[in-house]
Amino acid sequence: MLFADGVDARVIDAIGRLPRGELAILGEPAAVRALAESRGISLAGVEVIAPSALPRRHELAELIAKRRGTETWLADRLLDRPSYAALALLAAGAVESVVVGVTSHTAEVLIACEMCLGLAEPGRAASSAFVLDLPAREGMPARRVVLADCAVNPRPTAEQLAEIALATAETARGVLAESPRVALLSFSTHGSAQHPDVDKVVRATALAHARRPELALDGELQADAALDRGVAEHKREAGSPVGDVMGRANVLVFPDLDAANIGYKLVRELAGASAYGAFLQGFGHRVAKLSRGSTAAEIAGTAQLLRRLGG
C-alpha cells in the first residue's frame, strides 16, 4: 500500500498507527524521515520512494502515454505530481493499492485515475463510497453505514445511479459485518411525491433490481424511512410497504453529488462520525481518495479498510 502524500504530518501519524507490512510512502526521503522523527514515528519496515528517483520512470511514462495516446515527454512531466506518480506505480503493479488526496483536489485525483488506471470496464461509471462510523446515542447503538456517491458524479443518470448502487453494495460487503441493505434516497418514499428527480430514482431502483434481484435494495426512500424503523412502520400505515431495507438500511445511495457530499460532511461534523475513504469504484485498481479534511485516525482507518477490500 502506497501513501502518495508522504510529506504530510497526518499521513506520518497514520503510518504510526498501522501494523508494518508492505507499506510505502511517496516523498523525498530526507523530508519524510525528518518529519517522522519530529513526530516520534518510526518508519522501520516502511519503504520511502523518492519522486526525484522514481523507479522505472521511463516505463511509467510510456504506460501513461500509451493509455492516453499522448507524447511520452508529456506523460513524464505528469509524473512530477504525486498523484500521477503513485497511480502509475499502481498501474504498473509495483504497489497493490494507493491512498491519495489528502493534499490534492478530488478532480486532480480522478483525472489521474482515468489517465493512469482507466476503467475496469470501458463505458461504465466510476463512483465512490464513504464508510461512516456513527457513535452511540440515546436509544441508538453505534453503527456503520456506507454512503455513495460523495465524490465523483455530479448528476448521475438513472443508469449510472443503478450502477453506483450495485458497486457500493459490493464495497459494503467488504467493510460491513452484515449483508448490505441498500436504500436509494429521495425526497419521496414510494410515490409520496411526484417529480422528475423522483422518477430517476424509481427507474434506477428498477434497473438495479433487474441486474441483482437477490440484493436487499429499495427505493425511492426518504432518509428517515431508510434508517428509522419507527418511521418506516408509520410509512407502512400510510400505505407504503415495509421490506428488508426500510428502517434498516446500511448503504445509502444519494441522488446526486450535492446531496451526497453535503450529507456525509454534515453527519461527520454534527454527529461526530468518523469518515473513511472515499473508496473509488469502477477503476481497474483499488484507490482510496482522502478528503483534505481527513484526520490521522481517519487516514489510518481508511488504510485498514482498503486492506479488507483487497488493496
Salt bridges, closest charged atoms under 4 A:
ASP8 OD2 - ARG10 NH2 3.13
ASP13 OD1 - ARG39 NE 2.70
GLU59 OE1 - ARG56 NE 3.27
GLU62 OE2 - HIS58 NE2 2.98
ASP76 OD1 - ARG57 NE 2.79
ASP80 OD1 - ARG57 NH2 2.77
GLU121 OE1 - ARG124 NH1 2.85
ASP133 OD1 - ARG144 NE 2.60
GLU159 OE2 - ARG203 NH2 2.84
GLU163 OE1 - ARG124 NE 3.05
GLU170 OE2 - ARG173 NE 3.20
GLU170 OE2 - ARG212 NH1 3.08
GLU178 OE1 - ARG181 NH2 3.24
ASP197 OD1 - ARG155 NH2 3.96
ASP197 OD2 - HIS195 ND1 3.85
GLU214 OE2 - ARG212 NE 2.44
ASP218 OD1 - HIS190 NE2 2.99
GLU233 OE2 - ARG229 NE 3.99
GLU233 OE1 - ARG236 NH2 2.65
ASP256 OD2 - ARG155 NH1 3.93
GLU269 OE2 - ARG268 NH1 2.93
GLU298 OE1 - ARG268 NH2 2.78
